[in-house]
Amino acid sequence: MKFKFENLIIWQKAMDLGEEMNALAYKFPKEELYNLSSQVRRASDSIALNISEGSILQSDAEYRKFLGYAIRSTAEVVTCLHKAKRRNCLNEDDFLKFYKACFDLMNMTIAFRNRIKKA
């Protein structure tokens, strides 16, 4: 038995990204614990949470709205990655790897949202 959102590739990728960002945040300096570490964890977790929450709604318009929240949370993660790189908490190779994961996930989520009919 599965919930329908568990079959969505965007949800699976969002779950993976959340775990990667959680592991990354543990590597940040202690002074970032209540700032950047917390923010990147919350933003990345929000992506999968909004995809799953939106999937149980009756209305396509509401589902599109929650997918929009997931897209915005992905953009927030990208900004956290830029902040981490500027603060020397993240090297260029890791930045590019995570940036690409976010870029791909955002584009997949936008494409998925575009397939859901507008109200």
ZADO-1210 file (C-alpha; in nm, 4 decimals, padded with zeros to 6 digits):
<atoms>
<atom x="00.0000" y="00.0000" z="00.0000" code="MET" pos="1"/>
<atom x="00.1303" y="00.3456" z="-00.0953" code="LYS" pos="2"/>
<atom x="00.0121" y="00.7021" z="-00.1049" code="PHE" pos="3"/>
<atom x="-00.0023" y="00.8289" z="-00.4636" code="LYS" pos="4"/>
<atom x="00.2595" y="01.0995" z="-00.4020" code="PHE" pos="5"/>
<atom x="00.5177" y="00.8328" z="-00.3132" code="GLU" pos="6"/>
<atom x="00.5217" y="00.7301" z="-00.6800" code="ASN" pos="7"/>
<atom x="00.6030" y="01.0826" z="-00.7973" code="LEU" pos="8"/>
<atom x="00.9638" y="01.1226" z="-00.9088" code="ILE" pos="9"/>
<atom x="00.9570" y="01.4867" z="-00.7966" code="ILE" pos="10"/>
<atom x="00.8617" y="01.3756" z="-00.4444" code="TRP" pos="11"/>
<atom x="01.1351" y="01.1095" z="-00.4410" code="GLN" pos="12"/>
<atom x="01.3960" y="01.3591" z="-00.5619" code="LYS" pos="13"/>
<atom x="01.2738" y="01.6168" z="-00.3104" code="ALA" pos="14"/>
<atom x="01.3122" y="01.3594" z="-00.0327" code="MET" pos="15"/>
<atom x="01.6686" y="01.2869" z="-00.1481" code="ASP" pos="16"/>
<atom x="01.7514" y="01.6572" z="-00.1660" code="LEU" pos="17"/>
<atom x="01.6178" y="01.7096" z="00.1863" code="GLY" pos="18"/>
<atom x="01.8474" y="01.4395" z="00.3200" code="GLU" pos="19"/>
<atom x="02.1462" y="01.5795" z="00.1289" code="GLU" pos="20"/>
<atom x="02.0793" y="01.9297" z="00.2638" code="MET" pos="21"/>
<atom x="02.0414" y="01.7930" z="00.6151" code="ASN" pos="22"/>
<atom x="02.3806" y="01.6206" z="00.5897" code="ALA" pos="23"/>
<atom x="02.5330" y="01.9358" z="00.4406" code="LEU" pos="24"/>
<atom x="02.3953" y="02.1546" z="00.7197" code="ALA" pos="25"/>
<atom x="02.5753" y="01.9404" z="00.9790" code="TYR" pos="26"/>
<atom x="02.9041" y="02.0429" z="00.8164" code="LYS" pos="27"/>
<atom x="02.8364" y="02.4155" z="00.8568" code="PHE" pos="28"/>
<atom x="03.0146" y="02.6044" z="01.1359" code="PRO" pos="29"/>
<atom x="02.8445" y="02.6268" z="01.4755" code="LYS" pos="30"/>
<atom x="02.7686" y="02.9967" z="01.4282" code="GLU" pos="31"/>
<atom x="02.5358" y="02.8994" z="01.1402" code="GLU" pos="32"/>
<atom x="02.3328" y="02.6562" z="01.3534" code="LEU" pos="33"/>
<atom x="02.0343" y="02.8871" z="01.4033" code="TYR" pos="34"/>
<atom x="02.0714" y="03.0678" z="01.0738" code="ASN" pos="35"/>
<atom x="02.1827" y="02.9025" z="00.7522" code="LEU" pos="36"/>
<atom x="02.1810" y="02.5433" z="00.8810" code="SER" pos="37"/>
<atom x="01.8260" y="02.5733" z="01.0063" code="SER" pos="38"/>
<atom x="01.7050" y="02.7594" z="00.6977" code="GLN" pos="39"/>
<atom x="01.8440" y="02.5139" z="00.4416" code="VAL" pos="40"/>
<atom x="01.6968" y="02.2211" z="00.6358" code="ARG" pos="41"/>
<atom x="01.3508" y="02.3789" z="00.6617" code="ARG" pos="42"/>
<atom x="01.3446" y="02.4964" z="00.3002" code="ALA" pos="43"/>
<atom x="01.4574" y="02.1631" z="00.1586" code="SER" pos="44"/>
<atom x="01.2139" y="01.9657" z="00.3731" code="ASP" pos="45"/>
<atom x="00.9357" y="02.2004" z="00.2659" code="SER" pos="46"/>
<atom x="00.9712" y="02.0900" z="-00.0963" code="ILE" pos="47"/>
<atom x="00.8647" y="01.7283" z="-00.0371" code="ALA" pos="48"/>
<atom x="00.6135" y="01.8321" z="00.2287" code="LEU" pos="49"/>
<atom x="00.4310" y="02.0628" z="-00.0126" code="ASN" pos="50"/>
<atom x="00.4337" y="01.8075" z="-00.2945" code="ILE" pos="51"/>
<atom x="00.2753" y="01.5471" z="-00.0694" code="SER" pos="52"/>
<atom x="00.0295" y="01.7847" z="00.0977" code="GLU" pos="53"/>
<atom x="-00.0909" y="01.9194" z="-00.2357" code="GLY" pos="54"/>
<atom x="-00.1417" y="01.5707" z="-00.3775" code="SER" pos="55"/>
<atom x="-00.4269" y="01.4910" z="-00.1381" code="ILE" pos="56"/>
<atom x="-00.6348" y="01.7974" z="-00.2260" code="LEU" pos="57"/>
<atom x="-00.9539" y="01.7680" z="-00.4269" code="GLN" pos="58"/>
<atom x="-00.8916" y="02.0690" z="-00.6501" code="SER" pos="59"/>
<atom x="-00.6332" y="02.0905" z="-00.9281" code="ASP" pos="60"/>
<atom x="-00.6018" y="02.4631" z="-00.8556" code="ALA" pos="61"/>
<atom x="-00.5085" y="02.3899" z="-00.4932" code="GLU" pos="62"/>
<atom x="-00.2595" y="02.1241" z="-00.6021" code="TYR" pos="63"/>
<atom x="-00.0978" y="02.3731" z="-00.8417" code="ARG" pos="64"/>
<atom x="-00.0733" y="02.6209" z="-00.5534" code="LYS" pos="65"/>
<atom x="00.1131" y="02.3705" z="-00.3334" code="PHE" pos="66"/>
<atom x="00.3444" y="02.2801" z="-00.6213" code="LEU" pos="67"/>
<atom x="00.4149" y="02.6532" z="-00.6458" code="GLY" pos="68"/>
<atom x="00.5143" y="02.6497" z="-00.2787" code="TYR" pos="69"/>
<atom x="00.7495" y="02.3582" z="-00.3534" code="ALA" pos="70"/>
<atom x="00.9027" y="02.5530" z="-00.6432" code="ILE" pos="71"/>
<atom x="00.9562" y="02.8582" z="-00.4209" code="ARG" pos="72"/>
<atom x="01.1151" y="02.6409" z="-00.1514" code="SER" pos="73"/>
<atom x="01.3536" y="02.5032" z="-00.4137" code="THR" pos="74"/>
<atom x="01.4540" y="02.8603" z="-00.5014" code="ALA" pos="75"/>
<atom x="01.5088" y="02.9233" z="-00.1296" code="GLU" pos="76"/>
<atom x="01.7440" y="02.6240" z="-00.1118" code="VAL" pos="77"/>
<atom x="01.9384" y="02.7630" z="-00.4092" code="VAL" pos="78"/>
<atom x="01.9792" y="03.0932" z="-00.2268" code="THR" pos="79"/>
<atom x="02.1000" y="02.9069" z="00.0835" code="CYS" pos="80"/>
<atom x="02.3561" y="02.7299" z="-00.1356" code="LEU" pos="81"/>
<atom x="02.4808" y="03.0641" z="-00.2642" code="HIS" pos="82"/>
<atom x="02.5007" y="03.1969" z="00.0936" code="LYS" pos="83"/>
<atom x="02.6899" y="02.8856" z="00.2046" code="ALA" pos="84"/>
<atom x="02.9369" y="02.9221" z="-00.0805" code="LYS" pos="85"/>
<atom x="02.9930" y="03.2927" z="-00.0059" code="ARG" pos="86"/>
<atom x="03.0512" y="03.2109" z="00.3618" code="ARG" pos="87"/>
<atom x="03.3032" y="02.9403" z="00.2697" code="ASN" pos="88"/>
<atom x="03.0833" y="02.6621" z="00.4079" code="CYS" pos="89"/>
<atom x="03.0573" y="02.4925" z="00.0691" code="LEU" pos="90"/>
<atom x="03.3193" y="02.4241" z="-00.1962" code="ASN" pos="91"/>
<atom x="03.2600" y="02.4858" z="-00.5664" code="GLU" pos="92"/>
<atom x="03.2197" y="02.1187" z="-00.6631" code="ASP" pos="93"/>
<atom x="02.9549" y="02.0537" z="-00.3973" code="ASP" pos="94"/>
<atom x="02.7833" y="02.3813" z="-00.4811" code="PHE" pos="95"/>
<atom x="02.7561" y="02.2808" z="-00.8485" code="LEU" pos="96"/>
<atom x="02.6305" y="01.9317" z="-00.7617" code="LYS" pos="97"/>
<atom x="02.3558" y="02.0610" z="-00.5308" code="PHE" pos="98"/>
<atom x="02.2752" y="02.3517" z="-00.7621" code="TYR" pos="99"/>
<atom x="02.2158" y="02.1088" z="-01.0495" code="LYS" pos="100"/>
<atom x="01.9954" y="01.8884" z="-00.8300" code="ALA" pos="101"/>
<atom x="01.7843" y="02.1944" z="-00.7429" code="CYS" pos="102"/>
<atom x="01.7745" y="02.3135" z="-01.1034" code="PHE" pos="103"/>
<atom x="01.6576" y="01.9738" z="-01.2266" code="ASP" pos="104"/>
<atom x="01.4015" y="01.9351" z="-00.9485" code="LEU" pos="105"/>
<atom x="01.2599" y="02.2826" z="-01.0077" code="MET" pos="106"/>
<atom x="01.2228" y="02.2231" z="-01.3808" code="ASN" pos="107"/>
<atom x="01.0581" y="01.8846" z="-01.3231" code="MET" pos="108"/>
<atom x="00.8180" y="02.0359" z="-01.0705" code="THR" pos="109"/>
<atom x="00.7279" y="02.3224" z="-01.3047" code="ILE" pos="110"/>
<atom x="00.6657" y="02.0759" z="-01.5882" code="ALA" pos="111"/>
<atom x="00.4499" y="01.8593" z="-01.3598" code="PHE" pos="112"/>
<atom x="00.2512" y="02.1618" z="-01.2429" code="ARG" pos="113"/>
<atom x="00.1996" y="02.2705" z="-01.6038" code="ASN" pos="114"/>
<atom x="00.0412" y="01.9333" z="-01.6838" code="ARG" pos="115"/>
<atom x="-00.2233" y="01.9841" z="-01.4168" code="ILE" pos="116"/>
<atom x="-00.5176" y="02.1663" z="-01.5651" code="LYS" pos="117"/>
<atom x="-00.5725" y="02.5234" z="-01.4615" code="LYS" pos="118"/>
<atom x="-00.8965" y="02.6208" z="-01.2940" code="ALA" pos="119"/>
</atoms>
